[in-house]
């Protein structure tokens, strides 16, 4: 790991695998879903080691402390020591209740083959719609 003094918040969120892409991290910042001490952060905010940030993602409120600052995406194993998960227990339980065992195995009839691009988009749209409806129950 490197010994950086500060790094952009969107780059750090992506590099420690809190978001799948830097674009998603940037969009979350712009939408006001990333906070530090109650103040929303811009994607260009320079994060320092030891700062505690709040992330609202998929209807869950997550809290992280930045231990190590990195700019490049690393494996999940290397990303773990870069932050401490300070998320409250009730929020973790809400996450586990929601996701663990929530969906059964997906099944396609034998001989149907892989879904086409159109079918995959329809499946993804259906899942997104279903997820959004159920997440509103938490709000």
N, C-alpha and C positions, 0 to 999 in steps of 0.2 A: 504494500500500500504506500501511498505517497504522504508527504508531510505538508499538505496544502494548508494555508491559513484560512482561506475562504473559498467557497464554490457556489455557483448558482444553484438555487433551490430546485429548479426543475431538473437540472442535470443530476443532482444528488438523488432526488426521488426516483429517477429512472435507473441510475447506476446501482442503487441498493435494492432494486426490484420491487419497489412499492407500487410502481406503475409499469405496465408492459412496454410502453413507448414514451419517448421524451415528449411527443406531441400530446399524449394524454396527460402527462404531468403539467405541461404548459397550460393546457386547457383547464385543468383543475385549479391552477393558480389564478387564471383569468376569471374563472367562475366564482372565486372567493371561497374555495373549499380547502385552502391551505392557510392556516393561521399560526401566529406566534404571539402569545400573550394577548389574545383576543383581536389582534390586528391582522387583517388579510394581507397576504404577501403577493407581490408581483413575481412573475417567473424569473426576473433578473435579480431578485434579492440575493445578497451574498450571505450564505449560511456559514456560521462559525461552529467549531466543535463545542459540544456541551449544550447547545440550544435545544429547547423542547418545542416541537411543532405538533400541531393538531391537524389531522387529515380526515376529511369527510369523503368516504368512498363507498359507493353502492349502498348508501343509507346507514352506514356504520361510522361511528366517530372513533378514530384511531389516534393514539398519541405515541410519538417517538422522540427519543433523545439521540442526537447525532454524536457518535463517538469518534468516528474516523471519517474524514472527508475524502471522497474519491470522485473522479470525473468520468472514468470509463466503466462501463457495465461489466460486472464480474459474476461468477457463478453464485448460486444461492448459498453455498457453503462459505464462500469468502465474504459474502455480503452480511451474514449474520453478526459478526463482531463489529460492524460499522455503525450499528444503532442498537439502542435498548428499546424494547417494546413496553411502554408504560400505560398501555390501554387498560382502563378499569375492568375489573372482573365481570361486572354486569354486562358490559359491551362485548366482551369475549364470549360470554355465555349466550348472548343474543345471536352472535355470529355462528356459534356451534349449533344452536338449536335450528337456525335457519338452513345452514348448508349441509350439515352432517345427515346423511340418509335422506336428503330431500328429494332427490331424483333417482328413479330406478334406471336400470340398464336400458339403453336404447336398442331397438330391435328392428331388423329389416328381414323381410321374407327371403328365404333361401333362393338364390338365383337372380335376385334383383340387382345385385352388384352394388357398387358405390353410388352415393347420391350424385346427381348431376349438379352443375353449378347453380342452376335455377332452384333445384330441390333444396340444396344446402342453404341458399339465401332464405327460402321460405321457412325452413326449420329454424334458422337463426332469428328471423323476425318473430316467429311464434314464441321462441324462448325468451326473447327480449320483452315481448308484450306480457308474458306470464310473469317474468321476474319483476317488471315495473309494477304490476298490479299487486303482487304480494309484498313488495317493499313499501308500498303506500300504507300497509297495515301497521308498519313500525313507526311511521311518522306521527 
